[in-house]
Amino acid sequence: MKILFVGPQGAGKSTQGKVLADFLKVPYISTGDIFRELSTQDNELANRVKSIMSAGNLVDDQTTSEIVKERLQKPDLKNGFIFDGYPRTLKQVEYFDPGFDKVVYLKVDDSESKRRLLERGREDDTDELIEQRLKVYHQLTDPILDYYQSQGNLITIDATQNIDEISLKLKEILNGEDKD
């Protein structure tokens, strides 16, 4: 089963993604993981990404799509995967759509997302930066929710519940689904 997690920063995507990956016995991957792995390599694509990121820029949609497509062809993902971070835009879906079986939207309002991010206390989690990241998230990512809703594979979960309640709800929803 191929599952995508979508939601704003602080919604719990990595936490729930890892729990569900363990439950389904499939790998959990994120674009962040892929970019970190790429940063250790020395090839044309890796060098292009390192150059973009070292200049302080976001990796463009087409390059991100190429990287994800390449990663998803590796044999460790043949039985499915949980993915966090791709696609983030409709343009990325146009470049490469992995064909997710389910898309889990962890819904949390901006004030709760901001509270959670401030609580974790990272240096780049300031009021101003969080608000900017949330604004960009809504502009770029909200439209893919409509896309997956129209595809009939969007599951919306109230992410204001505690971690165990969300995990249980996800397992209940997916229980009985074909795990291959």
N, C-alpha and C positions, 0 to 999 in steps of 0.2 A: 504494500500500500504506500502510495506517495502522498504525503501530507505537508501542507504549507501552513506556517503560523504567521499571522498578520496582527499588528497592533502597534500602538505608539510605544515609545521608549517607556520602560517602567511597567508595562502591562503584564510581564511575566513570561514572555515568549520562550526565553532560553530555559527557564525553570520548568515550565510545563512541557516544552519540547523534549527535554532530556528525560523527564518522567515517562512520557508517552513512548519515546524511542525504546526505553528499557522494557516497558510493558509489551510493545509490539516486536521487540527483538530486532530492531532495524537501527541503522546509524542515524545520529543527529548531526546535522551539518548546518553551517551558516556561512554567509558571504564573508563575514569576519574571519572565520576559520580558514576559508579558502585563500583569502588575501594574505593571512599570516603564513600559510604554507607556501604560497607563491613567493613571498619575500625571501625565502631561504633558497630559492632556485636561481639558476643562471641560464635563462633562455630568452628568446625574443619577447614573448608575451610577459614574462615575469619582469624583465627590464623595463618594458613599456609601462607596466603598472607601477613599478617602483618610482619611475620618473614622474608620473602623474601625481602620485601620493606625496613624494618629497617636495613637490612644488606647492603642496597644500591644497590640491584640487581633488574633487570627487572623481572616481573612475566613471567614465561615460557609460551610458546605457548599452551601447553596442559591445564595448570591450567587456563589461560585466557579464553580458549575455553569453559571449564567447567563452569566458572563463567558466561560468556555471555549466554550460552545455558540455564542455570538456570534462569537468568534474563528475557530472552525472552519468557519464559513460563508463566510469570505472567499475570493475566487477564487484566491489564491496557493496554496491547499491542495487544489485540485481533483484533483491527481494523487497525493495522499497526503502524509504527513508523519510525522515522528518526534516523539513527545511525551514530555516529562519532567515529572512533577508532578501529573498528573490522570488518573484519580481517585486520591485518597489514602485514601478511606474507602468503605465499601459504601453509605453514604447518598448520596455524590456519584454513584455508579453509578446509584442509584435516580432521582436528579434528572435526570441526563443521561449516557447511555452512548454514547460516540462510535463504538462498533462496531469495535474494533480487530481487524485481521487477525492480528496477532501481539503477544504481550506478553512482553517480554524481562526476566526477573528476574535481575539481577546479584547473585548470592549471595556474601556475605562475612560472616564472623562479627563480632560486636561488637568484639572486641579488635583485629582488623585494621582495622575501620572507624575506631575510636578512634585507633589509631596513625597512620593516614593523615591524619585531621583535625588531630591535634596537630602533625604534620609540616608542614602547610601554614601554620601559625602565625597564623591569624586571631585577632583580639582576642576574638571570641565563642566560640572553640574552646578552652574550658577543660575539664578532666576532668568537673567537675560538670555543666556545660551540655551537653556531648556526651552524657553518660550520660542526662540528662533527655530530650534530643531522640531518642535511640535508643529509650528506653522508650516515648515517645509514638508513634514510628514503628511499633514492634511492635504496640502496642495498636490503632492505627488502620489500619495498612496491611497487616499480615500477613493479615487476613481476605480482602482482595481477591485474594491469591494463590490461595486455595482457590476463589474464584469463577471466576477465569480458567482454573484447572486444570479445573474442571468444564465450562467452555465449550470446552475442547480446544485453546486457542490459547496456552498458557503454555510458554515456552522458558526453562529454567533454565541459566545459565552460571556456572561457577566464576570469580568476579571476583578471585580471589587470583592469577591468572595475570598475566603482564605485558600491557601495553596492546596490543602487536602481536598476541600470541596470542589475546586476546579478540576483537580486530577481525577476525582471520582466521577464527576459529570462527563469528562472526556472519555474515560474508560467505558462508562455506561453507553454513551452515544456510539462508540466504535465497537462495543462488544458484539460479537457475532458477525462483524464485517470480515470479509476475506482478507487475510493478512498477507497474501502473496502479491 
